[in-house]
């Protein structure tokens, strides 16, 4: 989820997420939603047992017994949250938490590289534009 306009907005979700939850994710979750805010404050995975969907402005997700919210950092700053949920249980086992953490350990470097690539592309485009402007000015002076 990304955080423009002071909301976390769902950007990608698995195919088994019901349309009502997708609609709420797309509409956005307040930055102050307790479980989300706790994950950001801690800067680490937060596993909410006995998930309270209503308190987190996700009433359509009331069918989930537990939620995991993992802040994704890019350049040391929380830029997104990976949200995972459990429908069949209200508790996270140590093994399940370890799996979520392992996924994030693999995902985080990829996000960092993507952000760096985007920054390099922007810098290249800026340099190309400036070069074109200078070439145009030089040609005008020669003419």
Phi and psi in radians as a Rosetta constraint file:
Dihedral C 1 N 2 CA 2 C 2 CIRCULARHARMONIC -1.909 0.35
Dihedral N 2 CA 2 C 2 N 3 CIRCULARHARMONIC 2.840 0.35
Dihedral C 2 N 3 CA 3 C 3 CIRCULARHARMONIC -2.001 0.35
Dihedral N 3 CA 3 C 3 N 4 CIRCULARHARMONIC 0.634 0.35
Dihedral C 3 N 4 CA 4 C 4 CIRCULARHARMONIC -1.248 0.35
Dihedral N 4 CA 4 C 4 N 5 CIRCULARHARMONIC 2.714 0.35
Dihedral C 4 N 5 CA 5 C 5 CIRCULARHARMONIC 1.020 0.35
Dihedral N 5 CA 5 C 5 N 6 CIRCULARHARMONIC 0.637 0.35
Dihedral C 5 N 6 CA 6 C 6 CIRCULARHARMONIC 1.021 0.35
Dihedral N 6 CA 6 C 6 N 7 CIRCULARHARMONIC 0.509 0.35
Dihedral C 6 N 7 CA 7 C 7 CIRCULARHARMONIC -2.393 0.35
Dihedral N 7 CA 7 C 7 N 8 CIRCULARHARMONIC 2.610 0.35
Dihedral C 7 N 8 CA 8 C 8 CIRCULARHARMONIC -1.555 0.35
Dihedral N 8 CA 8 C 8 N 9 CIRCULARHARMONIC 2.146 0.35
Dihedral C 8 N 9 CA 9 C 9 CIRCULARHARMONIC -2.011 0.35
Dihedral N 9 CA 9 C 9 N 10 CIRCULARHARMONIC 2.343 0.35
Dihedral C 9 N 10 CA 10 C 10 CIRCULARHARMONIC -1.126 0.35
Dihedral N 10 CA 10 C 10 N 11 CIRCULARHARMONIC 2.310 0.35
Dihedral C 10 N 11 CA 11 C 11 CIRCULARHARMONIC -1.982 0.35
Dihedral N 11 CA 11 C 11 N 12 CIRCULARHARMONIC -0.604 0.35
Dihedral C 11 N 12 CA 12 C 12 CIRCULARHARMONIC -2.524 0.35
Dihedral N 12 CA 12 C 12 N 13 CIRCULARHARMONIC 2.485 0.35
Dihedral C 12 N 13 CA 13 C 13 CIRCULARHARMONIC -2.618 0.35
Dihedral N 13 CA 13 C 13 N 14 CIRCULARHARMONIC 2.824 0.35
Dihedral C 13 N 14 CA 14 C 14 CIRCULARHARMONIC -1.356 0.35
Dihedral N 14 CA 14 C 14 N 15 CIRCULARHARMONIC 2.820 0.35
Dihedral C 14 N 15 CA 15 C 15 CIRCULARHARMONIC -1.176 0.35
Dihedral N 15 CA 15 C 15 N 16 CIRCULARHARMONIC -0.275 0.35
Dihedral C 15 N 16 CA 16 C 16 CIRCULARHARMONIC -1.598 0.35
Dihedral N 16 CA 16 C 16 N 17 CIRCULARHARMONIC 0.054 0.35
Dihedral C 16 N 17 CA 17 C 17 CIRCULARHARMONIC -1.381 0.35
Dihedral N 17 CA 17 C 17 N 18 CIRCULARHARMONIC 2.222 0.35
Dihedral C 17 N 18 CA 18 C 18 CIRCULARHARMONIC -1.195 0.35
Dihedral N 18 CA 18 C 18 N 19 CIRCULARHARMONIC 2.630 0.35
Dihedral C 18 N 19 CA 19 C 19 CIRCULARHARMONIC -0.963 0.35
Dihedral N 19 CA 19 C 19 N 20 CIRCULARHARMONIC -0.591 0.35
Dihedral C 19 N 20 CA 20 C 20 CIRCULARHARMONIC -1.144 0.35
Dihedral N 20 CA 20 C 20 N 21 CIRCULARHARMONIC -0.689 0.35
Dihedral C 20 N 21 CA 21 C 21 CIRCULARHARMONIC -1.193 0.35
Dihedral N 21 CA 21 C 21 N 22 CIRCULARHARMONIC -0.745 0.35
Dihedral C 21 N 22 CA 22 C 22 CIRCULARHARMONIC -1.004 0.35
Dihedral N 22 CA 22 C 22 N 23 CIRCULARHARMONIC -0.774 0.35
Dihedral C 22 N 23 CA 23 C 23 CIRCULARHARMONIC -1.058 0.35
Dihedral N 23 CA 23 C 23 N 24 CIRCULARHARMONIC -0.748 0.35
Dihedral C 23 N 24 CA 24 C 24 CIRCULARHARMONIC -1.176 0.35
Dihedral N 24 CA 24 C 24 N 25 CIRCULARHARMONIC -0.678 0.35
Dihedral C 24 N 25 CA 25 C 25 CIRCULARHARMONIC -1.107 0.35
Dihedral N 25 CA 25 C 25 N 26 CIRCULARHARMONIC -0.727 0.35
Dihedral C 25 N 26 CA 26 C 26 CIRCULARHARMONIC -1.192 0.35
Dihedral N 26 CA 26 C 26 N 27 CIRCULARHARMONIC -0.614 0.35
Dihedral C 26 N 27 CA 27 C 27 CIRCULARHARMONIC -1.178 0.35
Dihedral N 27 CA 27 C 27 N 28 CIRCULARHARMONIC -0.570 0.35
Dihedral C 27 N 28 CA 28 C 28 CIRCULARHARMONIC 1.996 0.35
Dihedral N 28 CA 28 C 28 N 29 CIRCULARHARMONIC 2.582 0.35
Dihedral C 28 N 29 CA 29 C 29 CIRCULARHARMONIC -1.996 0.35
Dihedral N 29 CA 29 C 29 N 30 CIRCULARHARMONIC 2.322 0.35
Dihedral C 29 N 30 CA 30 C 30 CIRCULARHARMONIC -1.022 0.35
Dihedral N 30 CA 30 C 30 N 31 CIRCULARHARMONIC 2.497 0.35
Dihedral C 30 N 31 CA 31 C 31 CIRCULARHARMONIC -1.079 0.35
Dihedral N 31 CA 31 C 31 N 32 CIRCULARHARMONIC -0.360 0.35
Dihedral C 31 N 32 CA 32 C 32 CIRCULARHARMONIC -1.554 0.35
Dihedral N 32 CA 32 C 32 N 33 CIRCULARHARMONIC -0.052 0.35
Dihedral C 32 N 33 CA 33 C 33 CIRCULARHARMONIC -0.948 0.35
Dihedral N 33 CA 33 C 33 N 34 CIRCULARHARMONIC 2.207 0.35
Dihedral C 33 N 34 CA 34 C 34 CIRCULARHARMONIC -0.901 0.35
Dihedral N 34 CA 34 C 34 N 35 CIRCULARHARMONIC -0.862 0.35
Dihedral C 34 N 35 CA 35 C 35 CIRCULARHARMONIC -1.184 0.35
Dihedral N 35 CA 35 C 35 N 36 CIRCULARHARMONIC -0.675 0.35
Dihedral C 35 N 36 CA 36 C 36 CIRCULARHARMONIC -1.171 0.35
Dihedral N 36 CA 36 C 36 N 37 CIRCULARHARMONIC -0.799 0.35
Dihedral C 36 N 37 CA 37 C 37 CIRCULARHARMONIC -1.091 0.35
Dihedral N 37 CA 37 C 37 N 38 CIRCULARHARMONIC -0.666 0.35
Dihedral C 37 N 38 CA 38 C 38 CIRCULARHARMONIC -1.111 0.35
Dihedral N 38 CA 38 C 38 N 39 CIRCULARHARMONIC -0.756 0.35
Dihedral C 38 N 39 CA 39 C 39 CIRCULARHARMONIC -1.076 0.35
Dihedral N 39 CA 39 C 39 N 40 CIRCULARHARMONIC -0.741 0.35
Dihedral C 39 N 40 CA 40 C 40 CIRCULARHARMONIC -1.168 0.35
Dihedral N 40 CA 40 C 40 N 41 CIRCULARHARMONIC -0.790 0.35
Dihedral C 40 N 41 CA 41 C 41 CIRCULARHARMONIC -1.027 0.35
Dihedral N 41 CA 41 C 41 N 42 CIRCULARHARMONIC -0.761 0.35
Dihedral C 41 N 42 CA 42 C 42 CIRCULARHARMONIC -1.314 0.35
Dihedral N 42 CA 42 C 42 N 43 CIRCULARHARMONIC -0.492 0.35
Dihedral C 42 N 43 CA 43 C 43 CIRCULARHARMONIC 1.162 0.35
Dihedral N 43 CA 43 C 43 N 44 CIRCULARHARMONIC 0.446 0.35
Dihedral C 43 N 44 CA 44 C 44 CIRCULARHARMONIC -2.606 0.35
Dihedral N 44 CA 44 C 44 N 45 CIRCULARHARMONIC 2.835 0.35
Dihedral C 44 N 45 CA 45 C 45 CIRCULARHARMONIC -0.966 0.35
Dihedral N 45 CA 45 C 45 N 46 CIRCULARHARMONIC 2.400 0.35
Dihedral C 45 N 46 CA 46 C 46 CIRCULARHARMONIC -2.155 0.35
Dihedral N 46 CA 46 C 46 N 47 CIRCULARHARMONIC 2.169 0.35
Dihedral C 46 N 47 CA 47 C 47 CIRCULARHARMONIC -1.905 0.35
Dihedral N 47 CA 47 C 47 N 48 CIRCULARHARMONIC 1.852 0.35
Dihedral C 47 N 48 CA 48 C 48 CIRCULARHARMONIC -1.531 0.35
Dihedral N 48 CA 48 C 48 N 49 CIRCULARHARMONIC 1.969 0.35
Dihedral C 48 N 49 CA 49 C 49 CIRCULARHARMONIC -1.659 0.35
Dihedral N 49 CA 49 C 49 N 50 CIRCULARHARMONIC 2.503 0.35
Dihedral C 49 N 50 CA 50 C 50 CIRCULARHARMONIC 1.126 0.35
Dihedral N 50 CA 50 C 50 N 51 CIRCULARHARMONIC 0.775 0.35
Dihedral C 50 N 51 CA 51 C 51 CIRCULARHARMONIC -0.780 0.35
Dihedral N 51 CA 51 C 51 N 52 CIRCULARHARMONIC 2.249 0.35
Dihedral C 51 N 52 CA 52 C 52 CIRCULARHARMONIC -1.864 0.35
Dihedral N 52 CA 52 C 52 N 53 CIRCULARHARMONIC 1.599 0.35
Dihedral C 52 N 53 CA 53 C 53 CIRCULARHARMONIC -1.097 0.35
Dihedral N 53 CA 53 C 53 N 54 CIRCULARHARMONIC -0.685 0.35
Dihedral C 53 N 54 CA 54 C 54 CIRCULARHARMONIC -1.066 0.35
Dihedral N 54 CA 54 C 54 N 55 CIRCULARHARMONIC -0.784 0.35
Dihedral C 54 N 55 CA 55 C 55 CIRCULARHARMONIC -1.111 0.35
Dihedral N 55 CA 55 C 55 N 56 CIRCULARHARMONIC -0.404 0.35
Dihedral C 55 N 56 CA 56 C 56 CIRCULARHARMONIC -1.798 0.35
Dihedral N 56 CA 56 C 56 N 57 CIRCULARHARMONIC 0.341 0.35
Dihedral C 56 N 57 CA 57 C 57 CIRCULARHARMONIC 1.027 0.35
Dihedral N 57 CA 57 C 57 N 58 CIRCULARHARMONIC 0.554 0.35
Dihedral C 57 N 58 CA 58 C 58 CIRCULARHARMONIC -2.265 0.35
Dihedral N 58 CA 58 C 58 N 59 CIRCULARHARMONIC 0.954 0.35
Dihedral C 58 N 59 CA 59 C 59 CIRCULARHARMONIC -0.960 0.35
Dihedral N 59 CA 59 C 59 N 60 CIRCULARHARMONIC -0.539 0.35
Dihedral C 59 N 60 CA 60 C 60 CIRCULARHARMONIC -1.182 0.35
Dihedral N 60 CA 60 C 60 N 61 CIRCULARHARMONIC -0.287 0.35
Dihedral C 60 N 61 CA 61 C 61 CIRCULARHARMONIC -1.654 0.35
Dihedral N 61 CA 61 C 61 N 62 CIRCULARHARMONIC 0.342 0.35
Dihedral C 61 N 62 CA 62 C 62 CIRCULARHARMONIC -1.082 0.35
Dihedral N 62 CA 62 C 62 N 63 CIRCULARHARMONIC -0.327 0.35
Dihedral C 62 N 63 CA 63 C 63 CIRCULARHARMONIC -1.296 0.35
Dihedral N 63 CA 63 C 63 N 64 CIRCULARHARMONIC -0.131 0.35
Dihedral C 63 N 64 CA 64 C 64 CIRCULARHARMONIC -1.576 0.35
Dihedral N 64 CA 64 C 64 N 65 CIRCULARHARMONIC 2.309 0.35
Dihedral C 64 N 65 CA 65 C 65 CIRCULARHARMONIC -1.534 0.35
Dihedral N 65 CA 65 C 65 N 66 CIRCULARHARMONIC -0.436 0.35
Dihedral C 65 N 66 CA 66 C 66 CIRCULARHARMONIC -2.568 0.35
Dihedral N 66 CA 66 C 66 N 67 CIRCULARHARMONIC 2.603 0.35
Dihedral C 66 N 67 CA 67 C 67 CIRCULARHARMONIC -2.327 0.35
Dihedral N 67 CA 67 C 67 N 68 CIRCULARHARMONIC 2.563 0.35
Dihedral C 67 N 68 CA 68 C 68 CIRCULARHARMONIC -2.105 0.35
Dihedral N 68 CA 68 C 68 N 69 CIRCULARHARMONIC 2.251 0.35
Dihedral C 68 N 69 CA 69 C 69 CIRCULARHARMONIC -2.157 0.35
Dihedral N 69 CA 69 C 69 N 70 CIRCULARHARMONIC 2.120 0.35
Dihedral C 69 N 70 CA 70 C 70 CIRCULARHARMONIC -2.128 0.35
Dihedral N 70 CA 70 C 70 N 71 CIRCULARHARMONIC 1.985 0.35
Dihedral C 70 N 71 CA 71 C 71 CIRCULARHARMONIC -1.214 0.35
Dihedral N 71 CA 71 C 71 N 72 CIRCULARHARMONIC 2.359 0.35
Dihedral C 71 N 72 CA 72 C 72 CIRCULARHARMONIC -1.845 0.35
Dihedral N 72 CA 72 C 72 N 73 CIRCULARHARMONIC 2.087 0.35
Dihedral C 72 N 73 CA 73 C 73 CIRCULARHARMONIC -1.728 0.35
Dihedral N 73 CA 73 C 73 N 74 CIRCULARHARMONIC 2.394 0.35
Dihedral C 73 N 74 CA 74 C 74 CIRCULARHARMONIC -2.266 0.35
Dihedral N 74 CA 74 C 74 N 75 CIRCULARHARMONIC 2.097 0.35
Dihedral C 74 N 75 CA 75 C 75 CIRCULARHARMONIC 1.101 0.35
Dihedral N 75 CA 75 C 75 N 76 CIRCULARHARMONIC 0.565 0.35
Dihedral C 75 N 76 CA 76 C 76 CIRCULARHARMONIC 1.366 0.35
Dihedral N 76 CA 76 C 76 N 77 CIRCULARHARMONIC 0.096 0.35
Dihedral C 76 N 77 CA 77 C 77 CIRCULARHARMONIC -2.084 0.35
Dihedral N 77 CA 77 C 77 N 78 CIRCULARHARMONIC 2.384 0.35
Dihedral C 77 N 78 CA 78 C 78 CIRCULARHARMONIC -1.191 0.35
Dihedral N 78 CA 78 C 78 N 79 CIRCULARHARMONIC 2.055 0.35
Dihedral C 78 N 79 CA 79 C 79 CIRCULARHARMONIC -2.005 0.35
Dihedral N 79 CA 79 C 79 N 80 CIRCULARHARMONIC -0.273 0.35
Dihedral C 79 N 80 CA 80 C 80 CIRCULARHARMONIC -2.793 0.35
Dihedral N 80 CA 80 C 80 N 81 CIRCULARHARMONIC 2.916 0.35
Dihedral C 80 N 81 CA 81 C 81 CIRCULARHARMONIC -2.278 0.35
Dihedral N 81 CA 81 C 81 N 82 CIRCULARHARMONIC 2.262 0.35
Dihedral C 81 N 82 CA 82 C 82 CIRCULARHARMONIC -1.584 0.35
Dihedral N 82 CA 82 C 82 N 83 CIRCULARHARMONIC 2.128 0.35
Dihedral C 82 N 83 CA 83 C 83 CIRCULARHARMONIC -1.959 0.35
Dihedral N 83 CA 83 C 83 N 84 CIRCULARHARMONIC 2.281 0.35
Dihedral C 83 N 84 CA 84 C 84 CIRCULARHARMONIC -2.239 0.35
Dihedral N 84 CA 84 C 84 N 85 CIRCULARHARMONIC 2.588 0.35
Dihedral C 84 N 85 CA 85 C 85 CIRCULARHARMONIC -2.372 0.35
Dihedral N 85 CA 85 C 85 N 86 CIRCULARHARMONIC 2.736 0.35
Dihedral C 85 N 86 CA 86 C 86 CIRCULARHARMONIC -2.102 0.35
Dihedral N 86 CA 86 C 86 N 87 CIRCULARHARMONIC 2.215 0.35
Dihedral C 86 N 87 CA 87 C 87 CIRCULARHARMONIC -1.556 0.35
Dihedral N 87 CA 87 C 87 N 88 CIRCULARHARMONIC -0.519 0.35
Dihedral C 87 N 88 CA 88 C 88 CIRCULARHARMONIC -1.651 0.35
Dihedral N 88 CA 88 C 88 N 89 CIRCULARHARMONIC -0.142 0.35
Dihedral C 88 N 89 CA 89 C 89 CIRCULARHARMONIC -2.564 0.35
Dihedral N 89 CA 89 C 89 N 90 CIRCULARHARMONIC 2.755 0.35
Dihedral C 89 N 90 CA 90 C 90 CIRCULARHARMONIC -1.796 0.35
Dihedral N 90 CA 90 C 90 N 91 CIRCULARHARMONIC 0.056 0.35
Dihedral C 90 N 91 CA 91 C 91 CIRCULARHARMONIC -2.244 0.35
Dihedral N 91 CA 91 C 91 N 92 CIRCULARHARMONIC 2.660 0.35
Dihedral C 91 N 92 CA 92 C 92 CIRCULARHARMONIC -1.814 0.35
Dihedral N 92 CA 92 C 92 N 93 CIRCULARHARMONIC 2.231 0.35
Dihedral C 92 N 93 CA 93 C 93 CIRCULARHARMONIC -1.366 0.35
Dihedral N 93 CA 93 C 93 N 94 CIRCULARHARMONIC 2.815 0.35
Dihedral C 93 N 94 CA 94 C 94 CIRCULARHARMONIC -1.050 0.35
Dihedral N 94 CA 94 C 94 N 95 CIRCULARHARMONIC -0.651 0.35
Dihedral C 94 N 95 CA 95 C 95 CIRCULARHARMONIC -1.121 0.35
Dihedral N 95 CA 95 C 95 N 96 CIRCULARHARMONIC -0.777 0.35
Dihedral C 95 N 96 CA 96 C 96 CIRCULARHARMONIC -1.116 0.35
Dihedral N 96 CA 96 C 96 N 97 CIRCULARHARMONIC -0.728 0.35
Dihedral C 96 N 97 CA 97 C 97 CIRCULARHARMONIC -1.094 0.35
Dihedral N 97 CA 97 C 97 N 98 CIRCULARHARMONIC -0.700 0.35
Dihedral C 97 N 98 CA 98 C 98 CIRCULARHARMONIC -1.111 0.35
Dihedral N 98 CA 98 C 98 N 99 CIRCULARHARMONIC -0.651 0.35
Dihedral C 98 N 99 CA 99 C 99 CIRCULARHARMONIC -1.135 0.35
Dihedral N 99 CA 99 C 99 N 100 CIRCULARHARMONIC -0.797 0.35
Dihedral C 99 N 100 CA 100 C 100 CIRCULARHARMONIC -1.073 0.35
Dihedral N 100 CA 100 C 100 N 101 CIRCULARHARMONIC -0.783 0.35
Dihedral C 100 N 101 CA 101 C 101 CIRCULARHARMONIC -1.087 0.35
Dihedral N 101 CA 101 C 101 N 102 CIRCULARHARMONIC -0.680 0.35
Dihedral C 101 N 102 CA 102 C 102 CIRCULARHARMONIC -1.136 0.35
Dihedral N 102 CA 102 C 102 N 103 CIRCULARHARMONIC -0.709 0.35
Dihedral C 102 N 103 CA 103 C 103 CIRCULARHARMONIC -1.048 0.35
Dihedral N 103 CA 103 C 103 N 104 CIRCULARHARMONIC -0.769 0.35
Dihedral C 103 N 104 CA 104 C 104 CIRCULARHARMONIC -1.177 0.35
Dihedral N 104 CA 104 C 104 N 105 CIRCULARHARMONIC -0.668 0.35
Dihedral C 104 N 105 CA 105 C 105 CIRCULARHARMONIC -1.054 0.35
Dihedral N 105 CA 105 C 105 N 106 CIRCULARHARMONIC -0.599 0.35
Dihedral C 105 N 106 CA 106 C 106 CIRCULARHARMONIC -1.359 0.35
Dihedral N 106 CA 106 C 106 N 107 CIRCULARHARMONIC -0.578 0.35
Dihedral C 106 N 107 CA 107 C 107 CIRCULARHARMONIC -1.347 0.35
Dihedral N 107 CA 107 C 107 N 108 CIRCULARHARMONIC -0.669 0.35
Dihedral C 107 N 108 CA 108 C 108 CIRCULARHARMONIC -0.993 0.35
Dihedral N 108 CA 108 C 108 N 109 CIRCULARHARMONIC -0.844 0.35
Dihedral C 108 N 109 CA 109 C 109 CIRCULARHARMONIC -1.089 0.35
Dihedral N 109 CA 109 C 109 N 110 CIRCULARHARMONIC -0.599 0.35
Dihedral C 109 N 110 CA 110 C 110 CIRCULARHARMONIC -1.145 0.35
Dihedral N 110 CA 110 C 110 N 111 CIRCULARHARMONIC -0.698 0.35
Dihedral C 110 N 111 CA 111 C 111 CIRCULARHARMONIC -1.144 0.35
Dihedral N 111 CA 111 C 111 N 112 CIRCULARHARMONIC -0.703 0.35
Dihedral C 111 N 112 CA 112 C 112 CIRCULARHARMONIC -1.068 0.35
Dihedral N 112 CA 112 C 112 N 113 CIRCULARHARMONIC -0.811 0.35
Dihedral C 112 N 113 CA 113 C 113 CIRCULARHARMONIC -1.101 0.35
Dihedral N 113 CA 113 C 113 N 114 CIRCULARHARMONIC -0.702 0.35
Dihedral C 113 N 114 CA 114 C 114 CIRCULARHARMONIC -1.108 0.35
Dihedral N 114 CA 114 C 114 N 115 CIRCULARHARMONIC -0.718 0.35
Dihedral C 114 N 115 CA 115 C 115 CIRCULARHARMONIC -1.135 0.35
Dihedral N 115 CA 115 C 115 N 116 CIRCULARHARMONIC -0.721 0.35
Dihedral C 115 N 116 CA 116 C 116 CIRCULARHARMONIC -1.126 0.35
Dihedral N 116 CA 116 C 116 N 117 CIRCULARHARMONIC -0.719 0.35
Dihedral C 116 N 117 CA 117 C 117 CIRCULARHARMONIC -1.106 0.35
Dihedral N 117 CA 117 C 117 N 118 CIRCULARHARMONIC -0.708 0.35
Dihedral C 117 N 118 CA 118 C 118 CIRCULARHARMONIC -1.117 0.35
Dihedral N 118 CA 118 C 118 N 119 CIRCULARHARMONIC -0.721 0.35
Dihedral C 118 N 119 CA 119 C 119 CIRCULARHARMONIC -1.122 0.35
Dihedral N 119 CA 119 C 119 N 120 CIRCULARHARMONIC -0.758 0.35
Dihedral C 119 N 120 CA 120 C 120 CIRCULARHARMONIC -1.108 0.35
Dihedral N 120 CA 120 C 120 N 121 CIRCULARHARMONIC -0.698 0.35
Dihedral C 120 N 121 CA 121 C 121 CIRCULARHARMONIC -1.095 0.35
Dihedral N 121 CA 121 C 121 N 122 CIRCULARHARMONIC -0.738 0.35
Dihedral C 121 N 122 CA 122 C 122 CIRCULARHARMONIC -1.108 0.35
Dihedral N 122 CA 122 C 122 N 123 CIRCULARHARMONIC -0.758 0.35
Dihedral C 122 N 123 CA 123 C 123 CIRCULARHARMONIC -1.100 0.35
Dihedral N 123 CA 123 C 123 N 124 CIRCULARHARMONIC -0.737 0.35
Dihedral C 123 N 124 CA 124 C 124 CIRCULARHARMONIC -1.074 0.35
Dihedral N 124 CA 124 C 124 N 125 CIRCULARHARMONIC -0.789 0.35
Dihedral C 124 N 125 CA 125 C 125 CIRCULARHARMONIC -1.097 0.35
Dihedral N 125 CA 125 C 125 N 126 CIRCULARHARMONIC -0.694 0.35
Dihedral C 125 N 126 CA 126 C 126 CIRCULARHARMONIC -1.107 0.35
Dihedral N 126 CA 126 C 126 N 127 CIRCULARHARMONIC -0.767 0.35
Dihedral C 126 N 127 CA 127 C 127 CIRCULARHARMONIC -1.120 0.35
Dihedral N 127 CA 127 C 127 N 128 CIRCULARHARMONIC -0.716 0.35
Dihedral C 127 N 128 CA 128 C 128 CIRCULARHARMONIC -1.085 0.35
Dihedral N 128 CA 128 C 128 N 129 CIRCULARHARMONIC -0.737 0.35
Dihedral C 128 N 129 CA 129 C 129 CIRCULARHARMONIC -1.112 0.35
Dihedral N 129 CA 129 C 129 N 130 CIRCULARHARMONIC -0.777 0.35
Dihedral C 129 N 130 CA 130 C 130 CIRCULARHARMONIC -1.122 0.35
Dihedral N 130 CA 130 C 130 N 131 CIRCULARHARMONIC -0.705 0.35
Dihedral C 130 N 131 CA 131 C 131 CIRCULARHARMONIC -1.069 0.35
Dihedral N 131 CA 131 C 131 N 132 CIRCULARHARMONIC -0.772 0.35
Dihedral C 131 N 132 CA 132 C 132 CIRCULARHARMONIC -1.083 0.35
Dihedral N 132 CA 132 C 132 N 133 CIRCULARHARMONIC -0.723 0.35
Dihedral C 132 N 133 CA 133 C 133 CIRCULARHARMONIC -1.104 0.35
Dihedral N 133 CA 133 C 133 N 134 CIRCULARHARMONIC -0.764 0.35
Dihedral C 133 N 134 CA 134 C 134 CIRCULARHARMONIC -1.130 0.35
Dihedral N 134 CA 134 C 134 N 135 CIRCULARHARMONIC -0.724 0.35
Dihedral C 134 N 135 CA 135 C 135 CIRCULARHARMONIC -1.094 0.35
Dihedral N 135 CA 135 C 135 N 136 CIRCULARHARMONIC -0.688 0.35
Dihedral C 135 N 136 CA 136 C 136 CIRCULARHARMONIC -1.131 0.35
Dihedral N 136 CA 136 C 136 N 137 CIRCULARHARMONIC -0.774 0.35
Dihedral C 136 N 137 CA 137 C 137 CIRCULARHARMONIC -1.104 0.35
Dihedral N 137 CA 137 C 137 N 138 CIRCULARHARMONIC -0.735 0.35
Dihedral C 137 N 138 CA 138 C 138 CIRCULARHARMONIC -1.095 0.35
Dihedral N 138 CA 138 C 138 N 139 CIRCULARHARMONIC -0.733 0.35
Dihedral C 138 N 139 CA 139 C 139 CIRCULARHARMONIC -1.159 0.35
Dihedral N 139 CA 139 C 139 N 140 CIRCULARHARMONIC -0.682 0.35
Dihedral C 139 N 140 CA 140 C 140 CIRCULARHARMONIC -1.118 0.35
Dihedral N 140 CA 140 C 140 N 141 CIRCULARHARMONIC -0.675 0.35
Dihedral C 140 N 141 CA 141 C 141 CIRCULARHARMONIC -1.173 0.35
Dihedral N 141 CA 141 C 141 N 142 CIRCULARHARMONIC -0.651 0.35
Dihedral C 141 N 142 CA 142 C 142 CIRCULARHARMONIC -1.193 0.35
Dihedral N 142 CA 142 C 142 N 143 CIRCULARHARMONIC -0.621 0.35
